[in-house]
């Protein structure tokens, strides 16, 4: 039997989907959280990371919870 491996969705993709669903413009989000639009674009394409304080601001704005689940069982 082949075991199905659950593929993780990258954080940047999850946030991109949340931004689209929120209806808030990227311009407004960038102004609210204090980053440039090019930085947001690079983040949403997985080419850059946001700092934890910036991610916290973004999560608050989008009403999201950011959970670190990088610790895996058996390690």
N, CA, C and O atoms as CSV, one atom per row, in Angstrom:
chain,resi,resn,atom,element,x,y,z
A,1,UNK,N,N,0.842,-1.170,0.000
A,1,UNK,CA,C,0.000,0.000,0.000
A,1,UNK,C,C,0.894,1.241,0.000
A,1,UNK,O,O,1.883,1.303,0.730
A,2,UNK,N,N,0.540,2.219,-0.817
A,2,UNK,CA,C,1.300,3.463,-0.902
A,2,UNK,C,C,0.755,4.445,0.121
A,2,UNK,O,O,-0.442,4.728,0.173
A,3,UNK,N,N,1.678,4.956,0.936
A,3,UNK,CA,C,1.286,5.923,1.955
A,3,UNK,C,C,1.236,7.313,1.331
A,3,UNK,O,O,2.203,7.758,0.713
A,4,UNK,N,N,0.117,7.988,1.493
A,4,UNK,CA,C,-0.057,9.329,0.960
A,4,UNK,C,C,0.654,10.329,1.862
A,4,UNK,O,O,0.433,10.355,3.072
A,5,UNK,N,N,1.495,11.137,1.269
A,5,UNK,CA,C,2.221,12.162,2.019
A,5,UNK,C,C,1.478,13.479,1.864
A,5,UNK,O,O,1.216,13.939,0.753
A,6,UNK,N,N,1.148,14.069,2.994
A,6,UNK,CA,C,0.451,15.344,2.974
A,6,UNK,C,C,1.459,16.452,2.683
A,6,UNK,O,O,2.416,16.653,3.432
A,7,UNK,N,N,1.232,17.158,1.597
A,7,UNK,CA,C,2.135,18.238,1.207
A,7,UNK,C,C,1.783,19.511,1.963
A,7,UNK,O,O,0.619,19.906,2.037
A,8,UNK,N,N,2.790,20.132,2.512
A,8,UNK,CA,C,2.589,21.386,3.229
A,8,UNK,C,C,2.420,22.536,2.251
A,8,UNK,O,O,3.088,22.598,1.219
A,9,UNK,N,N,1.532,23.429,2.587
A,9,UNK,CA,C,1.358,24.641,1.797
A,9,UNK,C,C,2.281,25.693,2.412
A,9,UNK,O,O,2.199,25.957,3.611
A,10,UNK,N,N,3.152,26.291,1.612
A,10,UNK,CA,C,4.074,27.301,2.158
A,10,UNK,C,C,3.321,28.449,2.831
A,10,UNK,O,O,2.215,28.809,2.428
A,11,UNK,N,N,3.942,29.009,3.860
A,11,UNK,CA,C,3.341,30.123,4.598
A,11,UNK,C,C,2.995,31.275,3.662
A,11,UNK,O,O,1.928,31.877,3.779
A,12,UNK,N,N,3.896,31.578,2.740
A,12,UNK,CA,C,3.629,32.689,1.824
A,12,UNK,C,C,2.365,32.440,1.001
A,12,UNK,O,O,1.610,33.376,0.736
A,13,UNK,N,N,2.126,31.203,0.598
A,13,UNK,CA,C,0.918,30.873,-0.166
A,13,UNK,C,C,-0.327,30.962,0.709
A,13,UNK,O,O,-1.368,31.441,0.260
A,14,UNK,N,N,-0.228,30.507,1.947
A,14,UNK,CA,C,-1.369,30.601,2.866
A,14,UNK,C,C,-1.744,32.064,3.108
A,14,UNK,O,O,-2.925,32.413,3.126
A,15,UNK,N,N,-0.743,32.906,3.292
A,15,UNK,CA,C,-1.003,34.323,3.531
A,15,UNK,C,C,-1.536,34.988,2.264
A,15,UNK,O,O,-2.420,35.841,2.339
A,16,UNK,N,N,-1.005,34.605,1.100
A,16,UNK,CA,C,-1.514,35.148,-0.164
A,16,UNK,C,C,-3.002,34.855,-0.290
A,16,UNK,O,O,-3.781,35.730,-0.670
A,17,UNK,N,N,-3.398,33.629,0.025
A,17,UNK,CA,C,-4.812,33.254,-0.043
A,17,UNK,C,C,-5.644,34.053,0.961
A,17,UNK,O,O,-6.764,34.461,0.653
A,18,UNK,N,N,-5.101,34.277,2.159
A,18,UNK,CA,C,-5.812,35.045,3.184
A,18,UNK,C,C,-5.976,36.502,2.756
A,18,UNK,O,O,-7.014,37.114,3.009
A,19,UNK,N,N,-4.951,37.057,2.107
A,19,UNK,CA,C,-5.032,38.442,1.629
A,19,UNK,C,C,-6.121,38.564,0.571
A,19,UNK,O,O,-6.923,39.497,0.610
A,20,UNK,N,N,-6.153,37.642,-0.359
A,20,UNK,CA,C,-7.179,37.663,-1.402
A,20,UNK,C,C,-8.566,37.547,-0.783
A,20,UNK,O,O,-9.482,38.282,-1.152
A,21,UNK,N,N,-8.716,36.620,0.160
A,21,UNK,CA,C,-10.020,36.408,0.800
A,21,UNK,C,C,-10.455,37.609,1.639
A,21,UNK,O,O,-11.652,37.839,1.809
A,22,UNK,N,N,-9.499,38.375,2.164
A,22,UNK,CA,C,-9.831,39.505,3.040
A,22,UNK,C,C,-10.474,40.670,2.284
A,22,UNK,O,O,-11.265,41.425,2.849
A,23,UNK,N,N,-10.129,40.806,1.014
A,23,UNK,CA,C,-10.642,41.939,0.249
A,23,UNK,C,C,-9.883,43.229,0.497
A,23,UNK,O,O,-10.225,44.263,-0.076
A,24,UNK,N,N,-8.857,43.190,1.341
A,24,UNK,CA,C,-8.034,44.370,1.630
A,24,UNK,C,C,-6.961,44.456,0.540
A,24,UNK,O,O,-6.359,43.449,0.167
A,25,UNK,N,N,-6.734,45.660,0.043
A,25,UNK,CA,C,-5.724,45.803,-1.006
A,25,UNK,C,C,-4.324,45.566,-0.440
A,25,UNK,O,O,-4.065,45.804,0.740
A,26,UNK,N,N,-3.433,45.093,-1.304
A,26,UNK,CA,C,-2.043,44.904,-0.881
A,26,UNK,C,C,-1.419,46.234,-0.484
A,26,UNK,O,O,-0.610,46.296,0.442
A,27,UNK,N,N,-1.798,47.299,-1.189
A,27,UNK,CA,C,-1.288,48.628,-0.859
A,27,UNK,C,C,-1.613,48.976,0.596
A,27,UNK,O,O,-0.736,49.392,1.354
A,28,UNK,N,N,-2.869,48.802,0.973
A,28,UNK,CA,C,-3.285,49.123,2.345
A,28,UNK,C,C,-2.577,48.227,3.358
A,28,UNK,O,O,-2.143,48.696,4.411
A,29,UNK,N,N,-2.460,46.943,3.039
A,29,UNK,CA,C,-1.776,46.014,3.948
A,29,UNK,C,C,-0.334,46.454,4.153
A,29,UNK,O,O,0.151,46.489,5.284
A,30,UNK,N,N,0.348,46.786,3.077
A,30,UNK,CA,C,1.749,47.216,3.186
A,30,UNK,C,C,1.874,48.461,4.048
A,30,UNK,O,O,2.763,48.545,4.895
A,31,UNK,N,N,0.987,49.430,3.838
A,31,UNK,CA,C,1.013,50.655,4.647
A,31,UNK,C,C,0.751,50.349,6.120
A,31,UNK,O,O,1.417,50.899,6.997
A,32,UNK,N,N,-0.216,49.475,6.393
A,32,UNK,CA,C,-0.590,49.137,7.780
A,32,UNK,C,C,0.534,48.418,8.527
A,32,UNK,O,O,0.744,48.657,9.716
A,33,UNK,N,N,1.261,47.530,7.823
A,33,UNK,CA,C,2.278,46.732,8.519
A,33,UNK,C,C,3.689,47.285,8.352
A,33,UNK,O,O,4.635,46.770,8.948
A,34,UNK,N,N,3.833,48.348,7.529
A,34,UNK,CA,C,5.114,49.042,7.430
A,34,UNK,C,C,6.145,48.406,6.517
A,34,UNK,O,O,7.340,48.446,6.810
A,35,UNK,N,N,5.697,47.814,5.404
A,35,UNK,CA,C,6.649,47.270,4.436
A,35,UNK,C,C,6.332,47.861,3.066
A,35,UNK,O,O,5.263,48.434,2.856
A,36,UNK,N,N,7.276,47.713,2.137
A,36,UNK,CA,C,7.059,48.195,0.778
A,36,UNK,C,C,6.288,47.159,-0.040
A,36,UNK,O,O,6.268,45.975,0.295
A,37,UNK,N,N,5.666,47.618,-1.101
A,37,UNK,CA,C,4.958,46.680,-1.980
A,37,UNK,C,C,5.910,45.683,-2.634
A,37,UNK,O,O,5.552,44.511,-2.758
A,38,UNK,N,N,7.123,46.100,-3.063
A,38,UNK,CA,C,8.048,45.091,-3.609
A,38,UNK,C,C,8.426,44.007,-2.596
A,38,UNK,O,O,8.590,42.844,-2.963
A,39,UNK,N,N,8.562,44.387,-1.325
A,39,UNK,CA,C,8.852,43.382,-0.295
A,39,UNK,C,C,7.701,42.402,-0.171
A,39,UNK,O,O,7.926,41.196,-0.063
A,40,UNK,N,N,6.466,42.901,-0.186
A,40,UNK,CA,C,5.301,42.032,-0.104
A,40,UNK,C,C,5.251,41.089,-1.315
A,40,UNK,O,O,4.955,39.902,-1.174
A,41,UNK,N,N,5.537,41.624,-2.487
A,41,UNK,CA,C,5.526,40.802,-3.701
A,41,UNK,C,C,6.570,39.696,-3.612
A,41,UNK,O,O,6.282,38.543,-3.936
A,42,UNK,N,N,7.786,40.039,-3.171
A,42,UNK,CA,C,8.833,39.016,-3.024
A,42,UNK,C,C,8.420,37.958,-2.007
A,42,UNK,O,O,8.657,36.769,-2.219
A,43,UNK,N,N,7.805,38.378,-0.907
A,43,UNK,CA,C,7.340,37.426,0.106
A,43,UNK,C,C,6.279,36.497,-0.470
A,43,UNK,O,O,6.331,35.285,-0.264
A,44,UNK,N,N,5.330,37.059,-1.184
A,44,UNK,CA,C,4.230,36.255,-1.709
A,44,UNK,C,C,4.681,35.286,-2.807
A,44,UNK,O,O,3.991,34.310,-3.102
A,45,UNK,N,N,5.838,35.562,-3.404
A,45,UNK,CA,C,6.399,34.638,-4.386
A,45,UNK,C,C,7.456,33.718,-3.770
A,45,UNK,O,O,8.137,32.978,-4.480
A,46,UNK,N,N,7.583,33.773,-2.442
A,46,UNK,CA,C,8.534,32.895,-1.756
A,46,UNK,C,C,9.986,33.285,-1.934
A,46,UNK,O,O,10.875,32.461,-1.716
A,47,UNK,N,N,10.247,34.523,-2.326
A,47,UNK,CA,C,11.620,34.986,-2.573
A,47,UNK,C,C,12.191,35.775,-1.399
A,47,UNK,O,O,13.379,36.100,-1.395
A,48,UNK,N,N,11.365,36.086,-0.409
A,48,UNK,CA,C,11.817,36.854,0.756
A,48,UNK,C,C,10.982,36.437,1.962
A,48,UNK,O,O,9.895,35.877,1.819
A,49,UNK,N,N,11.501,36.716,3.137
A,49,UNK,CA,C,10.785,36.426,4.379
A,49,UNK,C,C,10.456,37.722,5.085
A,49,UNK,O,O,11.110,38.743,4.876
A,50,UNK,N,N,9.441,37.670,5.918
A,50,UNK,CA,C,9.092,38.814,6.750
A,50,UNK,C,C,9.555,38.524,8.166
A,50,UNK,O,O,9.591,37.371,8.595
A,51,UNK,N,N,9.913,39.584,8.894
A,51,UNK,CA,C,10.326,39.404,10.286
A,51,UNK,C,C,9.122,38.962,11.121
A,51,UNK,O,O,7.976,39.148,10.713
A,52,UNK,N,N,9.386,38.382,12.275
A,52,UNK,CA,C,8.284,37.941,13.145
A,52,UNK,C,C,7.404,39.112,13.577
A,52,UNK,O,O,6.181,38.965,13.580
A,53,UNK,N,N,7.968,40.277,13.943
A,53,UNK,CA,C,7.080,41.395,14.287
A,53,UNK,C,C,6.180,41.807,13.112
A,53,UNK,O,O,5.018,42.158,13.312
A,54,UNK,N,N,6.720,41.762,11.894
A,54,UNK,CA,C,5.914,42.101,10.718
A,54,UNK,C,C,4.857,41.036,10.468
A,54,UNK,O,O,3.712,41.356,10.147
A,55,UNK,N,N,5.237,39.772,10.612
A,55,UNK,CA,C,4.255,38.690,10.471
A,55,UNK,C,C,3.152,38.812,11.514
A,55,UNK,O,O,1.987,38.548,11.219
A,56,UNK,N,N,3.509,39.207,12.722
A,56,UNK,CA,C,2.500,39.403,13.777
A,56,UNK,C,C,1.514,40.506,13.393
A,56,UNK,O,O,0.306,40.362,13.581
A,57,UNK,N,N,2.043,41.616,12.850
A,57,UNK,CA,C,1.165,42.703,12.410
A,57,UNK,C,C,0.238,42.237,11.292
A,57,UNK,O,O,-0.951,42.558,11.279
A,58,UNK,N,N,0.800,41.476,10.356
A,58,UNK,CA,C,0.010,40.958,9.241
A,58,UNK,C,C,-1.066,40.000,9.736
A,58,UNK,O,O,-2.209,40.049,9.280
A,59,UNK,N,N,-0.699,39.135,10.665
A,59,UNK,CA,C,-1.670,38.193,11.228
A,59,UNK,C,C,-2.793,38.935,11.952
A,59,UNK,O,O,-3.962,38.571,11.827
A,60,UNK,N,N,-2.442,39.964,12.702
A,60,UNK,CA,C,-3.466,40.763,13.404
A,60,UNK,C,C,-4.406,41.427,12.400
A,60,UNK,O,O,-5.623,41.416,12.580
A,61,UNK,N,N,-3.840,41.999,11.352
A,61,UNK,CA,C,-4.645,42.689,10.347
A,61,UNK,C,C,-5.608,41.728,9.639
A,61,UNK,O,O,-6.749,42.085,9.347
A,62,UNK,N,N,-5.135,40.509,9.367
A,62,UNK,CA,C,-5.947,39.529,8.639
A,62,UNK,C,C,-6.714,38.590,9.569
A,62,UNK,O,O,-7.416,37.685,9.118
A,63,UNK,N,N,-6.567,38.823,10.880
A,63,UNK,CA,C,-7.221,37.981,11.878
A,63,UNK,C,C,-6.812,36.511,11.738
A,63,UNK,O,O,-7.654,35.614,11.690
A,64,UNK,N,N,-5.490,36.291,11.674
A,64,UNK,CA,C,-4.931,34.948,11.524
A,64,UNK,C,C,-4.128,34.569,12.762
A,64,UNK,O,O,-3.659,35.432,13.504
A,65,UNK,N,N,-3.981,33.277,12.970
A,65,UNK,CA,C,-3.082,32.754,13.997
A,65,UNK,C,C,-1.910,32.103,13.277
A,65,UNK,O,O,-2.099,31.267,12.393
A,66,UNK,N,N,-0.691,32.496,13.663
A,66,UNK,CA,C,0.501,31.878,13.084
A,66,UNK,C,C,1.003,30.858,14.091
A,66,UNK,O,O,1.328,31.200,15.228
A,67,UNK,N,N,1.063,29.609,13.666
A,67,UNK,CA,C,1.447,28.510,14.545
A,67,UNK,C,C,2.716,27.874,14.009
A,67,UNK,O,O,2.793,27.521,12.833
A,68,UNK,N,N,3.704,27.730,14.869
A,68,UNK,CA,C,4.958,27.077,14.489
A,68,UNK,C,C,4.793,25.578,14.725
A,68,UNK,O,O,4.780,25.110,15.864
A,69,UNK,N,N,4.670,24.841,13.632
A,69,UNK,CA,C,4.541,23.386,13.760
A,69,UNK,C,C,5.747,22.676,13.136
A,69,UNK,O,O,5.627,21.577,12.595
A,70,UNK,N,N,6.909,23.329,13.224
A,70,UNK,CA,C,8.096,22.758,12.624
A,70,UNK,C,C,8.664,21.585,13.414
A,70,UNK,O,O,9.416,20.773,12.875
A,71,UNK,N,N,8.306,21.498,14.685
A,71,UNK,CA,C,8.766,20.356,15.483
A,71,UNK,C,C,7.946,19.140,15.083
A,71,UNK,O,O,6.717,19.138,15.158
A,72,UNK,N,N,8.652,18.121,14.662
A,72,UNK,CA,C,7.966,16.925,14.197
A,72,UNK,C,C,8.128,15.799,15.211
A,72,UNK,O,O,9.113,15.732,15.945
A,73,UNK,N,N,7.144,14.928,15.228
A,73,UNK,CA,C,7.192,13.777,16.128
A,73,UNK,C,C,8.347,12.863,15.740
A,73,UNK,O,O,8.668,12.709,14.561
A,74,UNK,N,N,8.958,12.266,16.738
A,74,UNK,CA,C,10.023,11.306,16.492
A,74,UNK,C,C,11.401,11.908,16.342
A,74,UNK,O,O,12.355,11.205,16.008
A,75,UNK,N,N,11.518,13.187,16.581
A,75,UNK,CA,C,12.838,13.831,16.477
A,75,UNK,C,C,13.420,14.067,17.820
A,75,UNK,O,O,14.524,14.599,17.928
